[in-house]
Amino acid sequence: MSDVRILLNILYDHIKCLEAAIKEVEIARRTLNNNYSDLGSTWKDKKYEELGIVVKECTDILMRTQKKFLQAQQSLAMMMKALQNYEETNID
């Protein structure tokens, strides 16, 4: 197996890991928002509003993290495509 093929396999594994991480971050973000919303049906005071500020900050950070993971995944996919093209044209 060529070094390029090994690298392609590693990149593929990393892309799949990022895909899983993106999904997990999305689940965490939605769960946090849903749990906070559910609390709102029984808890509506100043502390609930303060918690809302913290929840908003957390979900914003999770969204930014998700975007960074997506950008990384796209970069790795571009690198993978370039290596595939190299492998197809490389004559040993």
HELIX and SHEET records of a PDB file:
HELIX    1   1 ASP A    3  LEU A   39  1                                  37    
HELIX    2   2 LYS A   46  THR A   89  1                                  44    
END                                                                             
